[in-house]
Structure formats: structure tokens, C-alpha cells
């Protein structure tokens, strides 16, 4: 361990004397040792409280280097004029304390008033505590100090904007994790924005208070309130207690404190209003797909409503009637050109067809069992394909107006494409209307039904028919075979249903759907046909110039409409577990005008305030917001207390000073420099009691120069 003795070249000196030696330090694995040189030079500190200046050691990355040419040590209380690489004078006793336990930032703060060579002029100071106040330099540092914290507000506002924008682009909905993350981010950033406000306003107060304190003499309690004005408690105390004696008019500092507090509240109100500029809503366009139960169309039976026991043993005639009923609901659904792999099409109340119009299909829509509004287009389709040919009518087709024989009123005789003669009695026919007849016994193949379409003549031609009447000059009869496919893609892996067979369409129900346009649900004795007549004001009662393709198109559209109506508007459904259960998609909707105005306005207004703070505070010397510095500043007002009184209250400490004691922070006037023009003069700054008789102060306009 190194031992130092109090050895001096001046035996009359009272201060400690530290040997100034060439010392080489070596370090290894945390061990330290020194080796002294035989040449020892002693520096008299002259009672300067233990300050020493070692001129014979130099360091670089922990290694010792020989010092430069001989430089005399500074005399007691003087400056050593050696310069560092930045051109700053290394002042005796003013270098940064390496062991003070205070962190030194890499950039200078407004309260760091260091001396440089150019500040020495012709008269070096005799004190090691002298510093240089440069108003322009301090103003720049105030600006950058406040700007540094202002960027924090900008970053938080930008982060809030980024979160709002980022999550608002998730159009397919937020997952639970994303929703929790969004709420956590917005809440956390809003809190952080409030903290940024508080930090910035506190910083502004720390910069401006010195100008206020140097403006006039104040009572000790008022001085303390202004000194602590970065606290909102003290700010409120200034507002309510710093009244003008004998007047109800507020003082200037009351007005400023009130406006200051009001601006802070307004800032926080606008920060809170950010929460009103966005909402988490259910998407109108998308759903959130998750594994779970899905409601799908139940094709095992056809009914206008749910039946018990999954429709087992539900009468076929009832199912035929229900198919025709659903067909009437879907009769006017629009038809869109599409392809089978286009699953991004519209949903609900529509049918699809190919470009050739020789196939119509329905694409099923799956829904959430608990929320029918949450739905998703499936990959499953059922297709109707019909072909028609015209038969030749040999008798009838005029709805009974061609005979007075009551036995022949409903008679229709026709020849099929094979030349076979047929006689049917068509009930309920009407002139100018089309009667559709489903054949319950004709076998045209698997999942196929034969439909006959009779266009009863109304004797109108295209020249004589009224505008609202479709002309049918002569009766026409069409025979059509309509085939309904199995459900396509019912076992598609993407949908991932556990029991896909529940999605299939049985053959019986396929035949019922194929003949839906001609089913009445009523069996007539003596015929295999069921009859349904459509009035002339629908597309299903076409004009007399229609073609086989036109009749087939009507049949296919009716079948596809039957499926679409039952799927979309209350037909039988069942719940089945799959991978794509639609749930309401929660999306973030942002009112960008309001959000942008707040997020851009907050830092803009805060920057304007920053400019005002820089202008206002730059004229008075700013001191470090440290408890040590404040204690040092107030020391002259506390000399009467002495070493005791550690537990005295502030009121008890102030009592001996009297109720009329006032003080201010400022430059102590000196007769030797009455107008502050002597550049070589070292001024004093600190607490000035009013009873010292210095009179008028500088009102915050502290002159540039050296201070102690």
C-alpha cells in the first residue's frame, strides 16, 4: 500500500503537501502497484485544502508515458496554461473529478461554465473555482439540452403513429395476442408520452427559474417555491399564495405559473384524446378464421326450417314443396360470371355461371354458429347442368281457349323427339304464361330430373302485344334434363372438417333440387307430373321467341337460386368442427385527421415552447439542478444555523431571519466594476440578501465574464 508523508519545501506552509513524483502504474487481474522514481519534487499547496497537480505522470489506455518537456507547476491559486486537444485550458483544480461518483455526460450541459484559454485575458484568476459565463454558449447548450429531451416526445409520438398505422393495416383481423399487444403498446406509449411531458416541463422549469430568481428580491418561502417550480406542488403554491400585497390583481409570476400549469394539463388532455381517435371494430369485409365449430348447410334434407332427427323420414313431397319455395326466394338473385376457383367473390343472395351460361352453381357460405353475421366463402360448390329440346304440340296449349269441350280444356297432345305420341292433362295453365312440370317417374340418369315447360299461347304477336305482356303467338313445349352434381371439394384439406361426409348431397335431394322449378308438392291422380305456373311478369315466363338454351338457363338458375336461398336465409344447417371457423375480425379504424393533428401538434407546440424557454432562460446564469449545488447556493442564508439544527423545520430555520428577510439570486455589484465592463474582473454570483444594500439587481441579464 502506498504511504504519503507531509513533506514540504516550505516549512511555514499550513496545507498538506503531496509528493509530486514520477509514478508508473501497472495493472494485472485487478492488482495495482506503483514504482516511484528517485527524483521527487514537492509542490506546496499553500493551504488550498488539499488540491494538488501532478505534472509528471501521463496515461494512455492504462500505460505510463514520459511527460513532455519541463513545464513549471502552477503557483497556488493560479492556472496551469497547458491545453488539451480541444484547446481548453486545463485549470488548476478545475479538471473533471475522476472519483466524484458523478457521471459526466459526453456533451456539455448549460450549467457547465468551463474556462478556456481565450477567457483568461491578461489577468489569470487567483482562485481555482473561477468559471466563465458565456451567454451565447449557454443559450446554445440550453437549446440542445431541451432539444435532446424534445426528441423523446417526437419518438413517442412517432411510435404511437407507427403502432396505429401498423395495426390498422391488419385487415384480416387481430388475433387475441395481437389485440392484447396493441392495447399494451398504446397504453404503455400513452403513459410514456405523459412522462415525456412531465420530464420536458420539469426541464423547462429548471432552466427558467434562475431568470425569475434573479429578477427581484423575494421572501424566503417565495424564493423556495420558485426554486422548486419544477414541482407541480410548488407551481400551485405560486398560483395561490404569491399574491400582490393589497391587490386582487395577480402577479406576473402567478399568471405565468397558471398558464404553465394550464398548458401542461391541456397537453395531457390531448394525449388522452388520442384514445378517441381510433376504435377496434368488427370488420365489414373480413372475418378471423380459427379452428372450431362451423355452421354449414345441411343437405341431407330440404325444408323451410329445421326438422327433428336431422330430417330422417321427412316426406319427399314436403321436400319438393320446400325446394320450390326456396327457389321462389332465389328466383331474382343476380347471376355473376365466375370460375370455380374464385373464392373471393361476393356472398349471399347470388348465383354463379360460366361464360357459356351452360352451367350454374352455388358456392356455399359457412357461418359462425353463434354469430351468423360472421361468415366465410367456402370452396364447396354444387352445379346444375341442364339441356333442353323442343317437342311438337299436336293439340292444346291454349289454356282451354281453343275448345268448348270441357273434357279437352286441359288436354295437351305432343310428339317427342323419338316420334312417340303423348297425352297429358295440364291443370292451372294460363295464356301467355309458362307452366313448369316436374316428372316424378322419368329416369334420365343419376341425380337427374326431367322438367317439361309449356308456353301457353296468348295469340299476341310482337307487333300487337302490349309493352308489359310477353307475346306467345303459338304454344311451345320444351323437355329438359337437369343434373345436379355432388358437392365439390367437400373433403378439401384447407377447410379441414373432421367428418366431411356430413357435407355431401344425397342422390334423392339432388333430384329434388334438379326439378325444383316444377315441384308443387302435390301429386295428381293419373299423371306423374307436378305443375307450377309462373306469371308473365317474371323471367320464368319467357316470351315466345325463347330458345332451348334460354329455357335450360332458367332451370339451372332456379336450382342454383334454391341452394343459395336455403344456404343464406334460414335453411337447415348443422355444426361441424373444422379449421376455418369464421369469427368477427377485429380491425383498428383510425381517424387519421384527428390522430395526425394531435400527434403532430404536440411536438410542434412543444418545440415552440422550447424556443421561448431558450430565449427567456439564456440571460441568467443557469446552475446545476443538483441537491449539492442548491445546498451550496443557499449556504449564506443558513449560516446562523451552524452545525446543529438537523431536525429543524424550514419555518424554524427561517424564523431567526425575520419576516421581512428577502433575498435574490444574482451578480453581486462591485464598485470596482459598476457597469460590468471590465473583462479581467472576477465577479461574484450567488444569494444576495436584500439587507446587504446592493439595491437594484441585473433583472436576470447577467453580464458575460468570469465568476467565482
Buried (B, 14 or more C-beta within 10 A) or exposed (E): EEEEEEEBEEEEBEBBBBBBBBBBEEEEEEEEEEEEEEEEEBBBBBEBEEBBBBBBBEEEEEEBEEEEEEEEBBBBBBBBBBEEEEEBBBBBBBEEEEEEEEEEEEEBBBBBBBBBBEBBEEEBBEBBEBBBBBBEBBBBBBBBBBEEBBEBBBBBBBBBBEBBEEBBEBEEBBBEEBBEBBEEBBEEBBEBBBEBBBEBBBBBBBBBBBBBBBBBBBBBEBBBBBBBBBEBEBBBBBBEEBEEEEEEEBBEBBEBBBEBBEBBEEBBEBBEEBEEBBEEEBBEEBBBBBEBEBBBBBBBBBBBEBBEEEBEEBEBBBBBBBBBBBBBBBBEBEBEEBEBEEBEEEBBBBBBBBEEBBBBBBBBBBBBBEBBEBBBBBBBBBBBBBBBBBBEBEBBBBBBEBEEEEEBBBBBBBBEEEEEEBEBBBBEBBBBBBBBBBBBEBEBEEBBBBBBBBBBBBBBEEEEBEEEBBBBBEBBBBBBBBBBBBBBBBBBEEBBBEEBEBBBBEEBBBBBBBBBBBBBBEEEEEBBBBBBBBEBEBBBBBBBEBEBBBBBBBBBBBBBBBBBBBBBEBBBBBBBEBBBBBBBBBBBEBEBEBBBBBBEEBBEBBBEBBEEBBEBBBBBBBBBBEEEEBEEBBEEBBEEEEEEEEEEEEEEBBEEBEEEBBBBBBBBBBEEBEEBEBBEBBBEBBBBBBEEEBEEBBBBBBBBBBBB
